[in-house]
Amino acid sequence: MSLLNTPFDPAREAALVTGAGNGIGRAIAQALVGEGVRTVFADVNRDTVAAAARASARPDLAVTWVGNLADPAAREALLAEAQSSVGRVTHFVHSASPPRREADHAMAVTTETWAQMHAVNLDAGFHLSRELARKLIADKAPGSFLLLTSLHAGTPRNLPHYSTSKAGLSMLVKELARTLGRFNIRVNALVPGAIAAGGFVADPKLAKHIPLGRLGQAEDLAPLALAVLSNRISAYVTGAAIVIDGGLSLTNWFDPPDMGDL
Ligand SMILES: NC(=O)c1ccc[n+]([C@@H]2O[C@H](COP(=O)([O-])OP(=O)(O)OC[C@H]3O[C@@H](n4cnc5c(N)ncnc54)[C@H](O)[C@@H]3O)[C@@H](O)[C@H]2O)c1
């Protein structure tokens, strides 16, 4: 039997994806329903999340939820909706993130923008993970969580509210992986490079710094996201940070070698 042809068990598994209205979250949510997994598509943008569900391979398996994850009451509402619409959530993907605006540098970012970024990226990531884990632990069911961090968890981005929230999130992955491992709940980070997916307005000139020679697409991330989420493929993977960046993080102040006519 092929190892890879049944990564999920749709009879027992269901998913919740935040930020499913656009970019990377949308691609992962659509890929999950493509595998037959009932999936909650959660986003603050009603139009885009409805369109994402409609455009998926199996709209009948997609449930949309609209709300602002910066608001603790909305997070509770999302958990309740997920439980009533798809049942126990075994697979959680946290991709929602407020817009990254270049103007919000250290000397300009407002208190509100700072707080919103941390509330969505870090606070919602923590709260939703913990509450979903509580249910899995009570039911003695395995689970798999994937939190979208960033190369800028470790290097500055000129957006301190963003980079600090992602740094916090990458430590949260390690904390949760260690705490929840004994309950067979795996927690990993997906670390995208420069993905021209909507949230990041990429300068095409960046491609010359990427060993694979191009910016990434959301669809470049979905297959590996599914592999890490799958308890069949990645049963022994937790606390890992899976980098998908075409080699961007290998860039430093040296140019690649001059190899003549090779
Ligand atoms: N695109 C990249 O190059 C890149 C690089 C590194 C990390 N990431 C991370 O990957 C994730 C997805 O990135 P993307 O480029 O696809 O982002 P995106 O901006 O295209 O999508 C983010 C989604 O989150 C939703 N959202 C924003 N605020 C929300 C809120 N308060 N409540 C609920 N939903 C909300 C948006 O409506 C949007 O649909 C983000 O966490 C981002 O930080 C992306």
The ligand as a MOL file (V3000), in Angstrom:
LIG
                    3D

  0  0  0     0  0            999 V3000
M  V30 BEGIN CTAB
M  V30 COUNTS 44 48 0 0 0
M  V30 BEGIN ATOM
M  V30 1 N 3.3280 35.7980 2.4840 0
M  V30 2 C 4.5330 35.6920 3.0040 0
M  V30 3 O 5.5340 35.9220 2.3330 0
M  V30 4 C 4.7030 35.2600 4.4300 0
M  V30 5 C 6.0230 35.1620 4.9230 0
M  V30 6 C 6.1970 34.7740 6.2510 0
M  V30 7 C 5.1060 34.4960 7.0670 0
M  V30 8 N 3.8490 34.5980 6.5490 0 CHG=1
M  V30 9 C 2.7330 34.2970 7.4450 0
M  V30 10 O 1.8420 33.3990 6.8370 0
M  V30 11 C 0.4900 33.7410 7.1990 0
M  V30 12 C -0.3130 33.9770 5.9420 0
M  V30 13 O 0.3120 34.9720 5.1600 0
M  V30 14 P -0.3870 35.5290 3.8460 0
M  V30 15 O 0.6320 36.3150 3.0990 0
M  V30 16 O -1.1190 34.4270 3.1910 0 CHG=-1
M  V30 17 O -1.3920 36.5660 4.5410 0
M  V30 18 P -2.6800 37.3070 3.9610 0
M  V30 19 O -2.6200 38.6950 4.4610 0
M  V30 20 O -2.7830 37.0560 2.4870 0
M  V30 21 O -3.8610 36.5270 4.6950 0
M  V30 22 C -4.1020 36.7150 6.0500 0
M  V30 23 C -5.5730 36.4940 6.2760 0
M  V30 24 O -5.8240 36.7570 7.6770 0
M  V30 25 C -7.0480 37.4490 7.7600 0
M  V30 26 N -7.0980 38.2470 8.9820 0
M  V30 27 C -6.4440 39.4040 9.2310 0
M  V30 28 N -6.8000 39.9020 10.4170 0
M  V30 29 C -7.7130 39.0230 10.9530 0
M  V30 30 C -8.4540 39.0080 12.1480 0
M  V30 31 N -8.3630 40.0190 13.0220 0
M  V30 32 N -9.2920 37.9620 12.3720 0
M  V30 33 C -9.4160 36.9640 11.4720 0
M  V30 34 N -8.7290 36.9420 10.3010 0
M  V30 35 C -7.8910 37.9620 10.0520 0
M  V30 36 C -7.0710 38.3400 6.5240 0
M  V30 37 O -8.3890 38.7700 6.2070 0
M  V30 38 C -6.4580 37.4420 5.4670 0
M  V30 39 O -7.4480 36.7120 4.7610 0
M  V30 40 C 0.5690 34.9610 8.0880 0
M  V30 41 O 0.5260 34.5540 9.4350 0
M  V30 42 C 1.9250 35.5550 7.7520 0
M  V30 43 O 2.4700 36.2590 8.8260 0
M  V30 44 C 3.6270 34.9760 5.2600 0
M  V30 END ATOM
M  V30 BEGIN BOND
M  V30 1 1 1 2
M  V30 2 2 2 3
M  V30 3 1 2 4
M  V30 4 1 4 5
M  V30 5 2 4 44
M  V30 6 2 5 6
M  V30 7 1 6 7
M  V30 8 2 7 8
M  V30 9 1 8 9
M  V30 10 1 8 44
M  V30 11 1 9 10
M  V30 12 1 9 42
M  V30 13 1 10 11
M  V30 14 1 11 12
M  V30 15 1 11 40
M  V30 16 1 12 13
M  V30 17 1 13 14
M  V30 18 2 14 15
M  V30 19 1 14 16
M  V30 20 1 14 17
M  V30 21 1 17 18
M  V30 22 2 18 19
M  V30 23 1 18 20
M  V30 24 1 18 21
M  V30 25 1 21 22
M  V30 26 1 22 23
M  V30 27 1 23 24
M  V30 28 1 23 38
M  V30 29 1 24 25
M  V30 30 1 25 26
M  V30 31 1 25 36
M  V30 32 1 26 27
M  V30 33 1 26 35
M  V30 34 2 27 28
M  V30 35 1 28 29
M  V30 36 1 29 30
M  V30 37 2 29 35
M  V30 38 1 30 31
M  V30 39 2 30 32
M  V30 40 1 32 33
M  V30 41 2 33 34
M  V30 42 1 34 35
M  V30 43 1 36 37
M  V30 44 1 36 38
M  V30 45 1 38 39
M  V30 46 1 40 41
M  V30 47 1 40 42
M  V30 48 1 42 43
M  V30 END BOND
M  V30 END CTAB
M  END
